[in-house]
């Protein structure tokens, strides 16, 4: 059984590629529960995990996180189930077996995992899952920012989104470069994937070392995918299959000022990743820091921000990991 990971910004087609690959007859792409990020980044807070009370505390928090009504898996875990997945202190086996149990519940052997900001805990993945491979997907930051702006689960607007996109690309690129040298990472632009999904899904599956499945593009017909598409507004498109024209929407839906600001913030990364700017370097040089911050402030004041119930529950469950204080005594 193999574990594959996605490196991708939010609002950049991460759920799409996950469910597209879930359409493969031997790849499970479970709807994200954001398990590994809060666990890997906060293990130190639980103290010595070979002590039963510390291990039990970690399992209780993980159980709460995967049980909330945020996304749906076929496999449901009781606390006893989690305790049976790994010996005390064996975090690698615990994480691996949580995902592999879901894969087995779907009759599959491999799992493709989406987590946000993978660069924040990549050392944990490399140490515990050294055989894993990674897919790095990016999206035009102008469309990413538009999607962010339209989603009330995200604070702010295009300025906040562009800064997050820039941060994500900078941190992911340095990791991707090293992983690619070892044949462990594959790069894809979202726009390429939706335009020629047959070609690129075949390449990704081949990169994983698996045979291609011609039924993969029927991913949206999967019953569990349909259920998850209705769980969060941001996932609605997953029930529609490949939307080939889901690009360059920013040309009609963003103002000239918004596009200029995004291109100003993301200019270097856009050039490197193959995204052409709508405005010249001279025009973008006219965009000042004060202009960017003025727009940012206006967006925070005017754009509605109200997390959905599922997102709120997920955030609250993750917050527990960042507040835990256990003793090593």
PyMOL commands that set and color helices and strands:
alter all, ss='L'
color gray80, all
select helices_A, chain A and resi 14-22+36-46+52-67+79-84+91-105+118-120+122-128+141-150+158-181+190-195+197-208+216-221+223-229+233-240+250-253+256-273+281-285+289-302+309-323
alter helices_A, ss='H'
color red, helices_A
select strands_A, chain A and resi 3-7+27-28+110-114+133-138+185-189
alter strands_A, ss='S'
color yellow, strands_A
deselect
rebuild
show_as cartoon
